[in-house]
Every structure is written in structure tokens, then in C-alpha cells.
Amino acid sequence: MALFDDEPKKKKTVHEIGQDLSLLSVGELNERILALRAEIGRLEAELSAKGSTKSAAEALFKRG
């Protein structure tokens, strides 16, 4: 049993911006591209949700 079992484990970083890519294989590069595209999709969905909320709030408070 480890001394600090209850400490949160850090997630492995899939990709670090500016990282040296020369040591990665074609497969690793493709995996990173897929992971980054998925993250972009997640970011765009959140941005869209926030935009919808903002529009609804503006419509609610816009009277006149």
C-alpha cells in the first residue's frame, strides 16, 4: 500500500503545445490529431452553449 493512495492522480498529457514532434511516429501524430479535433469539438460546443445563454439573457432584458 502506497503512502499517498488518496492523492489525486494526474492525467497524462496527450499533447503539449510547442512540443517537439520529431520523435513521434505517424500513428502517434494521428492519435494526437484525433484527440485535438475532439477537444476542438468540445470547445466549440461549449462556446455555442454560452452564446445561446447570452442571446437568451439579452432577449430577456431587452425591452423597448
C-alpha positions as CSV (number, residue, x, y, z in Angstrom):
1,M,0.0,0.0,0.0
2,A,1.4,3.3,-1.1
3,L,1.8,6.1,1.4
4,F,-0.4,8.6,-0.5
5,D,-3.1,6.5,-2.2
6,D,-5.7,9.1,-1.6
7,E,-3.9,11.8,-3.6
8,P,-5.5,12.6,-7.0
9,K,-3.7,11.1,-9.9
10,K,-2.6,13.5,-12.7
11,K,-3.9,12.8,-16.1
12,K,-1.3,12.0,-18.8
13,T,-1.0,15.0,-21.1
14,V,-2.0,13.9,-24.6
15,H,-0.3,16.8,-26.3
16,E,1.6,19.9,-25.2
17,I,1.6,23.0,-27.4
18,G,5.0,23.6,-28.8
19,Q,6.2,20.1,-28.0
20,D,9.0,18.6,-30.3
21,L,7.1,16.4,-32.7
22,S,10.1,14.9,-34.5
23,L,10.3,11.9,-32.2
24,L,6.7,10.9,-32.7
25,S,5.6,8.1,-35.1
26,V,2.9,8.6,-37.8
27,G,0.5,6.7,-35.6
28,E,1.2,8.9,-32.6
29,L,0.7,12.0,-34.7
30,N,-2.6,10.7,-36.0
31,E,-3.7,9.9,-32.4
32,R,-2.9,13.4,-31.3
33,I,-4.7,15.0,-34.2
34,L,-7.8,12.9,-33.3
35,A,-7.6,13.9,-29.7
36,L,-7.1,17.6,-30.6
37,R,-10.1,17.5,-33.0
38,A,-12.3,16.0,-30.3
39,E,-11.2,18.7,-27.9
40,I,-11.9,21.4,-30.5
41,G,-15.4,20.0,-30.9
42,R,-15.9,20.1,-27.2
43,L,-14.7,23.7,-27.0
44,E,-17.0,24.7,-29.9
45,A,-20.0,23.0,-28.2
46,E,-19.3,24.9,-25.0
47,L,-18.9,28.2,-26.9
48,S,-22.2,27.6,-28.7
49,A,-23.9,26.9,-25.4
50,K,-22.6,30.0,-23.9
51,G,-23.6,32.0,-26.9
52,S,-27.2,30.7,-26.7
53,T,-27.3,31.6,-23.0
54,K,-26.0,35.1,-23.7
55,S,-28.6,35.6,-26.5
56,A,-31.4,34.4,-24.3
57,A,-30.3,36.8,-21.5
58,E,-30.0,39.7,-23.9
59,A,-33.5,39.0,-25.3
60,L,-34.9,38.8,-21.7
61,F,-33.5,42.1,-20.7
62,K,-34.1,43.9,-24.0
63,R,-37.4,45.7,-23.6
64,G,-38.5,48.6,-25.7
